[in-house]
Amino acid sequence: TKLRISTNGVTKEENLQYFIDNNFLFDIACDGPPEIHDKQRPSKAGFKSSLFTERMIKLIVKNNAKVRTKVVVTKDSTPHMLEAVEYLVELGISHIRLEPVLLDGRAETNQLRGVNIKEFVKMFIKSIAKARELSKKHKRRIWVSNRMTRDLFNPSTFSCQYVEGNTIILTPEGNLSKCIRNIHSDESSPFV
């Protein structure tokens, strides 16, 4: 049985070590370098969430656990997609998902702006080329993907975590789900 955890990296180190020791597959939300990530994922307490996310990525990579990242791309971060790819590759990530922001939940609260689809597609293609270049440099396969290509020209109004096969999502509220609109509540999330 494969167990997968989707996380933003804010967890206790002993929890993280448990997931590593039990061969969980990690899906980590990291929107790129700290200045982008912290703007898009501010914490309620005012700490820089990028510190936690980067620490988690480094520990997972160091322990050779299976990991991929999801980069949420906004109108403001679209021009920085190549920087996000380079940053994550330097941290040891080989699978990077670049996804346009869905304007609900925290995205709405944080006043993030939706992508210009033409600009996103242009930068996505450049990101694939950058991944090929970095693959040669680092002598490992770097994979840039997008789960929502079918929605590029007709965006979905639902935010659904990556689900495949027998995957079930455990929400912060303790519910199990295959696909949910928003996986946090204001009470349980440390983010704005």
C-alpha positions as CSV (number, residue, x, y, z in Angstrom):
1,T,0.0,0.0,0.0
2,K,1.3,3.4,-1.0
3,L,0.6,6.2,1.5
4,R,0.8,9.8,0.3
5,I,0.8,13.0,2.2
6,S,0.1,16.5,0.8
7,T,1.6,19.2,2.9
8,N,2.9,22.7,3.0
9,G,5.8,21.6,5.2
10,V,4.5,23.0,8.5
11,T,4.8,20.0,10.8
12,K,6.9,18.7,13.7
13,E,10.1,17.0,12.7
14,E,9.1,13.8,14.5
15,N,5.9,13.7,12.4
16,L,8.0,14.2,9.3
17,Q,10.4,11.5,10.3
18,Y,7.5,9.1,10.9
19,F,6.3,9.7,7.3
20,I,9.8,9.2,5.9
21,D,10.4,6.0,8.0
22,N,7.1,4.6,6.8
23,N,7.8,5.3,3.1
24,F,5.1,7.9,2.5
25,L,5.1,9.6,-0.9
26,F,5.3,13.4,-0.4
27,D,3.4,16.1,-2.3
28,I,4.7,19.4,-1.1
29,A,3.2,22.8,-1.9
30,C,6.1,25.2,-2.6
31,D,5.5,28.2,-4.8
32,G,9.2,28.9,-5.5
33,P,11.9,31.0,-3.8
34,P,11.1,32.4,-0.3
35,E,10.0,35.8,-1.5
36,I,7.3,34.3,-3.7
37,H,6.3,31.5,-1.4
38,D,6.0,33.7,1.6
39,K,3.9,36.2,-0.3
40,Q,1.5,33.5,-1.6
41,R,1.4,31.5,1.7
42,P,1.6,34.0,4.6
43,S,1.2,32.5,8.1
44,K,-1.3,33.8,10.6
45,A,1.4,34.1,13.2
46,G,3.7,36.1,10.9
47,F,6.5,33.6,10.4
48,K,8.0,32.9,7.1
49,S,6.4,29.7,5.9
50,S,9.2,29.1,3.4
51,L,11.6,28.3,6.2
52,F,9.4,25.3,7.2
53,T,8.8,24.2,3.6
54,E,12.5,24.4,2.6
55,R,13.5,22.5,5.8
56,M,11.0,19.7,5.0
57,I,12.2,19.4,1.4
58,K,15.8,19.2,2.4
59,L,15.1,16.5,5.0
60,I,13.0,14.5,2.6
61,V,15.6,14.7,-0.2
62,K,18.4,13.8,2.3
63,N,16.4,10.7,3.3
64,N,15.8,9.7,-0.4
65,A,12.0,9.7,0.1
66,K,9.8,10.0,-2.9
67,V,8.7,13.7,-3.3
68,R,7.2,16.0,-5.8
69,T,6.2,19.6,-5.5
70,K,3.2,21.6,-6.5
71,V,3.9,25.2,-7.5
72,V,0.8,27.4,-7.4
73,V,1.2,30.0,-10.1
74,T,-0.5,33.4,-9.9
75,K,-0.5,36.4,-12.2
76,D,2.3,37.9,-10.2
77,S,4.4,34.7,-10.0
78,T,4.0,33.7,-13.7
79,P,7.1,35.7,-14.8
80,H,9.1,33.8,-12.1
81,M,8.2,30.2,-13.1
82,L,11.8,29.5,-14.3
83,E,13.1,30.8,-11.0
84,A,10.8,28.4,-9.2
85,V,12.0,25.5,-11.2
86,E,15.6,26.4,-10.7
87,Y,15.1,26.9,-6.9
88,L,13.4,23.5,-6.5
89,V,15.9,21.6,-8.6
90,E,18.7,23.1,-6.4
91,L,16.9,21.8,-3.4
92,G,17.0,18.3,-5.0
93,I,13.5,18.1,-6.4
94,S,13.0,16.2,-9.6
95,H,9.2,16.4,-10.2
96,I,7.7,19.8,-10.3
97,R,4.0,20.5,-11.0
98,L,3.2,24.0,-12.1
99,E,-0.5,24.7,-11.5
100,P,-2.5,27.9,-12.1
101,V,-4.1,29.3,-9.0
102,L,-7.7,28.5,-8.4
103,L,-9.3,31.6,-6.9
104,D,-11.1,30.2,-3.8
105,G,-10.2,29.7,-0.2
106,R,-6.9,31.2,0.8
107,A,-6.2,32.5,-2.7
108,E,-9.2,34.7,-2.4
109,T,-8.4,35.7,1.2
110,N,-4.8,36.6,0.2
111,Q,-6.1,38.5,-2.9
112,L,-4.0,36.4,-5.3
113,R,-4.7,37.1,-9.0
114,G,-5.5,34.5,-11.6
115,V,-3.0,33.8,-14.3
116,N,-3.1,35.2,-17.8
117,I,-3.5,31.8,-19.6
118,K,-1.3,32.8,-22.7
119,E,1.5,34.0,-20.4
120,F,1.2,30.9,-18.2
121,V,1.4,28.5,-21.2
122,K,4.4,30.5,-22.6
123,M,6.2,30.2,-19.3
124,F,5.2,26.6,-18.8
125,I,6.8,25.7,-22.2
126,K,10.0,27.6,-21.2
127,S,9.9,25.8,-17.8
128,I,10.0,22.4,-19.7
129,A,13.0,23.6,-21.7
130,K,14.6,24.8,-18.4
131,A,14.0,21.4,-16.9
132,R,15.8,19.7,-19.8
133,E,18.7,22.0,-19.4
134,L,18.9,21.3,-15.7
135,S,18.6,17.6,-16.3
136,K,21.8,17.7,-18.2
137,K,23.5,19.9,-15.7
138,H,22.5,17.8,-12.7
139,K,22.7,14.4,-14.5
140,R,19.2,13.4,-13.4
141,R,15.8,13.6,-14.9
142,I,13.9,16.8,-14.0
143,W,10.2,16.5,-14.7
144,V,7.9,19.5,-15.1
145,S,4.2,18.7,-15.4
146,N,0.8,20.2,-15.1
147,R,-2.2,18.1,-13.9
148,M,-4.7,20.6,-15.2
149,T,-3.9,21.0,-18.8
150,R,-7.4,20.0,-19.7
151,D,-8.6,23.0,-17.7
152,L,-6.2,25.6,-19.2
153,F,-8.7,27.2,-21.4
154,N,-11.8,26.3,-19.3
155,P,-10.6,26.6,-15.7
156,S,-12.2,24.4,-13.1
157,T,-13.9,26.1,-10.1
158,F,-12.9,23.2,-7.8
159,S,-9.6,22.6,-6.0
160,C,-9.1,18.9,-5.9
161,Q,-6.0,17.3,-4.4
162,Y,-4.1,14.9,-6.6
163,V,-6.0,11.6,-6.4
164,E,-5.4,8.4,-8.2
165,G,-6.3,4.8,-7.7
166,N,-7.2,4.2,-4.0
167,T,-6.0,7.5,-2.8
168,I,-8.0,9.1,0.0
169,I,-7.3,12.5,1.5
170,L,-7.4,13.2,5.3
171,T,-8.5,16.8,5.8
172,P,-7.3,18.8,8.8
173,E,-10.8,18.4,10.2
174,G,-10.4,14.6,10.2
175,N,-12.6,13.8,7.3
176,L,-11.7,11.4,4.5
177,S,-12.3,12.5,0.9
178,K,-11.4,11.7,-2.7
179,C,-11.8,15.3,-3.9
180,I,-12.6,18.3,-1.9
181,R,-13.2,22.0,-2.7
182,N,-11.0,23.4,0.1
183,I,-8.9,21.3,2.5
184,H,-8.6,23.8,5.3
185,S,-10.7,25.6,7.8
186,D,-9.9,28.9,9.3
187,E,-9.5,27.3,12.7
188,S,-7.1,24.5,11.7
189,S,-4.8,26.2,9.3
190,P,-1.8,28.2,10.4
191,F,-2.1,30.2,7.2
192,V,-4.1,33.4,6.4
